[in-house]
Amino acid sequence: MAAEAPLNYEASAGSTNLQVTNTLPSEVAQCLQNARFLHLATCTNLFPHVSLMNYTYLPSSPYNSSPTIIMTTNPSSKKTLNLISNPHVSLLVHDWVSHRPPTTNRRGSTNDRAGSPPPEASRSSLAALLLNLNTSALSSISVTINGDARLVERGTPEEIYYKEQHLDNNTFIDGEEGERTSLWNEREREDCDGGRGSFIEGEDVRVVVVAITDGRVSDWKGAVRDWSLARVGGHNAESGEPLVNGITT
């Protein structure tokens, strides 16, 4: 496999340093393996919609040799209706901690707001820990992923397989003996499944499979690198349709 091109400061609409690869770039795969949630962007009739989602990344499966992302959704949700109308989706994933440090009020505001958030909000041990983790740059990239989504047919072995994989990937135990760690707040201690019972295990949920086509890696300094997954014979493994610049025709 050829060495990955470095991040560059090319304008976001360009593709001068496009990386075409048979597998996901290593940092993309690592980001997908580390992150807890992703943002799913759908669109219909020129109106975009963004949802925060549990997900499961599969490098391959018995039903697709290419990288895929699994999610579940309420069949009557806005995103489901969008997917039926327009299967093209965009995903955003990152694995850094997004706690916001306090800011100073330098815009001459006359209200009593001292910062965003106020300094006292960052004095707790949890806030300090999150801030330190963020500052230490556990990760310095975010990944935008484009792909084509489809709803898996109900009651099929494929749906059962993906749902089991998704459920297993979103069942969490913290600590060696399954004890909750001190990083979680009281609400998390009471219900730590991340919505698994409602959004994954529910009888009515639909399984969504996203076939990855292409994307972009960005770092916190604004550098970017575009990449596209090559397909055997120039065809999408999910649909069998030819690809033009990573987009199904």
C-alpha positions as CSV (number, residue, x, y, z in Angstrom):
1,M,0.0,0.0,0.0
2,A,1.4,3.4,-1.0
3,A,2.3,5.9,1.7
4,E,-0.5,8.2,2.7
5,A,-0.2,11.8,1.5
6,P,0.3,14.4,4.3
7,L,-2.4,16.7,5.2
8,N,-2.3,20.0,3.2
9,Y,-4.0,23.4,3.2
10,E,-5.8,23.0,-0.1
11,A,-9.2,24.7,-0.3
12,S,-12.0,22.5,0.7
13,A,-13.4,22.1,-2.8
14,G,-10.2,20.8,-4.3
15,S,-8.9,17.3,-4.8
16,T,-5.3,17.8,-6.0
17,N,-4.0,15.3,-3.5
18,L,-6.8,12.8,-3.7
19,Q,-5.8,9.5,-2.3
20,V,-7.4,6.5,-4.0
21,T,-7.1,3.4,-1.8
22,N,-8.5,-0.2,-1.5
23,T,-8.9,0.2,2.2
24,L,-9.8,3.1,4.5
25,P,-6.9,5.4,5.5
26,S,-5.5,4.2,8.8
27,E,-6.5,7.3,10.7
28,V,-10.0,7.1,9.4
29,A,-10.3,3.4,10.5
30,Q,-8.8,4.4,13.9
31,C,-11.2,7.3,14.4
32,L,-14.2,5.0,13.6
33,Q,-12.9,2.4,16.1
34,N,-12.4,4.9,18.9
35,A,-15.4,7.3,18.7
36,R,-18.7,6.6,20.5
37,F,-21.1,8.6,18.3
38,L,-21.2,10.1,14.8
39,H,-23.2,12.8,13.1
40,L,-25.4,11.7,10.3
41,A,-26.4,14.2,7.6
42,T,-29.3,13.5,5.3
43,C,-31.1,15.7,2.9
44,T,-34.3,15.8,0.9
45,N,-35.9,18.6,-1.1
46,L,-32.8,20.7,-0.4
47,F,-33.5,20.7,3.4
48,P,-30.6,19.1,5.3
49,H,-31.1,17.2,8.6
50,V,-28.4,16.1,11.1
51,S,-28.7,13.4,13.7
52,L,-26.4,12.1,16.5
53,M,-26.1,8.4,16.1
54,N,-24.8,5.2,17.7
55,Y,-22.9,3.3,15.1
56,T,-20.9,0.2,14.3
57,Y,-17.9,0.2,11.9
58,L,-17.3,-3.1,10.0
59,P,-14.2,-3.4,7.8
60,S,-16.0,-6.2,6.0
61,S,-18.9,-8.6,6.6
62,P,-20.5,-11.7,5.0
63,Y,-22.7,-9.4,3.0
64,N,-20.1,-6.8,1.9
65,S,-16.4,-7.1,1.4
66,S,-16.0,-3.3,1.6
67,P,-16.0,-1.1,4.7
68,T,-19.5,-0.3,6.0
69,I,-21.2,1.6,8.9
70,I,-24.2,0.2,10.6
71,M,-26.9,2.3,12.4
72,T,-30.4,1.7,13.5
73,T,-33.3,4.2,13.2
74,N,-37.0,4.6,14.0
75,P,-38.9,3.8,10.8
76,S,-41.0,7.0,11.0
77,S,-38.1,9.4,11.9
78,K,-37.1,12.3,9.7
79,K,-33.8,10.8,8.8
80,T,-35.5,7.5,7.7
81,L,-37.8,9.4,5.4
82,N,-34.9,11.3,4.1
83,L,-32.9,8.1,3.4
84,I,-35.8,6.6,1.5
85,S,-36.0,9.7,-0.6
86,N,-32.3,10.3,-1.0
87,P,-29.8,7.6,0.0
88,H,-26.7,9.8,-0.3
89,V,-25.4,10.6,3.2
90,S,-22.5,12.4,4.9
91,L,-21.1,11.4,8.2
92,L,-18.8,13.3,10.6
93,V,-16.8,11.5,13.3
94,H,-14.0,12.5,15.7
95,D,-12.7,11.1,18.9
96,W,-11.4,14.1,20.7
97,V,-13.1,15.4,23.9
98,S,-15.2,18.5,23.0
99,H,-15.4,20.2,26.4
100,R,-15.3,23.9,25.8
101,P,-12.9,25.9,28.0
102,P,-14.0,29.3,29.5
103,T,-13.6,32.4,27.4
104,T,-13.2,36.0,28.4
105,N,-15.8,38.6,27.6
106,R,-14.0,40.9,25.2
107,R,-16.9,42.2,23.1
108,G,-18.2,44.9,25.4
109,S,-21.3,43.0,26.4
110,T,-23.3,44.7,29.2
111,N,-24.7,41.5,30.6
112,D,-23.2,39.6,33.5
113,R,-21.9,36.7,31.5
114,A,-18.2,36.2,32.4
115,G,-17.4,33.7,29.7
116,S,-18.6,30.6,27.8
117,P,-18.9,28.6,29.9
118,P,-18.3,30.7,33.0
119,P,-15.0,29.9,34.7
120,E,-16.7,28.3,37.7
121,A,-18.2,25.6,35.4
122,S,-14.7,24.4,34.6
123,R,-13.5,24.0,38.1
124,S,-15.0,20.6,38.8
125,S,-12.6,17.6,38.6
126,L,-14.5,16.2,35.7
127,A,-14.4,19.4,33.7
128,A,-10.7,19.8,34.5
129,L,-10.0,16.2,33.4
130,L,-11.9,16.7,30.1
131,L,-10.1,20.0,29.4
132,N,-6.7,18.4,30.1
133,L,-7.6,15.5,27.8
134,N,-8.6,17.8,25.1
135,T,-5.4,19.9,25.5
136,S,-3.2,16.8,25.3
137,A,-4.5,16.2,21.8
138,L,-5.6,12.5,22.2
139,S,-6.7,13.0,18.6
140,S,-6.2,15.9,16.3
141,I,-8.4,15.0,13.3
142,S,-12.0,14.8,12.3
143,V,-13.3,12.7,9.4
144,T,-16.0,13.4,7.0
145,I,-17.3,10.3,5.3
146,N,-19.6,10.1,2.2
147,G,-21.6,7.1,1.3
148,D,-24.8,5.5,0.1
149,A,-27.3,4.3,2.7
150,R,-30.0,1.6,2.5
151,L,-32.5,0.1,4.8
152,V,-31.9,-3.6,5.3
153,E,-35.0,-5.8,4.5
154,R,-36.8,-6.8,7.7
155,G,-36.6,-10.3,9.0
156,T,-33.7,-11.3,6.8
157,P,-30.5,-13.1,8.0
158,E,-28.6,-9.9,6.9
159,E,-30.7,-7.7,9.2
160,I,-30.3,-10.2,12.1
161,Y,-26.5,-10.3,11.5
162,Y,-26.1,-6.5,11.4
163,K,-28.3,-5.9,14.4
164,E,-26.4,-8.4,16.5
165,Q,-23.1,-6.8,15.5
166,H,-24.5,-3.3,16.3
167,L,-25.9,-4.4,19.7
168,D,-22.7,-6.1,20.7
169,N,-20.6,-3.1,19.7
170,N,-22.9,-0.8,21.8
171,T,-23.0,-2.8,25.0
172,F,-20.5,-1.2,27.4
173,I,-19.0,-2.3,30.7
174,D,-16.6,0.0,32.5
175,G,-13.9,-1.3,34.9
176,E,-12.4,-4.7,35.3
177,E,-15.4,-6.0,37.4
178,G,-18.0,-4.1,35.4
179,E,-18.2,-1.2,37.9
180,R,-19.0,2.3,36.8
181,T,-16.0,4.6,36.8
182,S,-16.0,8.1,38.3
183,L,-16.0,9.8,34.9
184,W,-19.7,9.2,34.5
185,N,-22.3,11.5,36.0
186,E,-25.3,10.4,38.0
187,R,-27.6,10.2,35.0
188,E,-25.1,7.9,33.2
189,R,-25.0,5.7,36.3
190,E,-28.7,5.3,36.2
191,D,-28.9,4.6,32.5
192,C,-25.6,3.9,30.9
193,D,-26.7,2.1,27.7
194,G,-26.5,5.3,25.5
195,G,-30.1,4.7,24.4
196,R,-29.4,1.1,23.4
197,G,-32.8,-0.1,24.6
198,S,-34.7,2.4,22.6
199,F,-32.6,2.9,19.5
200,I,-31.0,-0.5,18.9
201,E,-33.0,-3.3,20.6
202,G,-36.5,-1.9,19.8
203,E,-38.6,-4.3,17.7
204,D,-39.6,-1.6,15.2
205,V,-36.1,-0.1,14.5
206,R,-34.7,-0.4,11.0
207,V,-31.1,-1.3,10.3
208,V,-29.3,1.2,8.1
209,V,-26.2,0.1,6.2
210,V,-23.9,2.8,4.7
211,A,-21.5,1.8,2.0
212,I,-18.5,4.1,2.3
213,T,-17.4,5.8,-1.0
214,D,-15.1,8.7,-0.1
215,G,-14.3,11.4,2.4
216,R,-11.9,13.9,3.9
217,V,-9.5,14.0,6.9
218,S,-9.1,17.4,8.6
219,D,-7.0,18.4,11.5
220,W,-7.5,21.2,14.0
221,K,-5.2,23.5,12.1
222,G,-7.3,23.4,9.0
223,A,-5.2,21.0,6.9
224,V,-7.1,18.5,4.8
225,R,-6.7,15.4,2.7
226,D,-9.3,13.8,0.4
227,W,-9.6,10.1,-0.1
228,S,-11.7,7.7,-2.2
229,L,-12.3,4.0,-2.0
230,A,-11.4,2.1,-5.1
231,R,-14.0,-0.5,-6.2
232,V,-13.2,-3.7,-8.0
233,G,-14.0,-3.2,-11.6
234,G,-15.1,0.4,-10.8
235,H,-18.4,-0.8,-9.2
236,N,-20.0,-0.2,-5.9
237,A,-20.1,-3.4,-3.9
238,E,-23.5,-2.6,-2.5
239,S,-25.4,-1.6,-5.7
240,G,-23.3,-2.8,-8.6
241,E,-23.5,0.6,-10.2
242,P,-20.5,2.4,-11.6
243,L,-18.9,5.2,-9.6
244,V,-18.0,8.7,-10.8
245,N,-15.7,10.5,-8.4
246,G,-16.8,8.3,-5.6
247,I,-20.5,9.0,-6.2
248,T,-22.9,6.4,-7.5
249,T,-24.4,7.3,-10.8
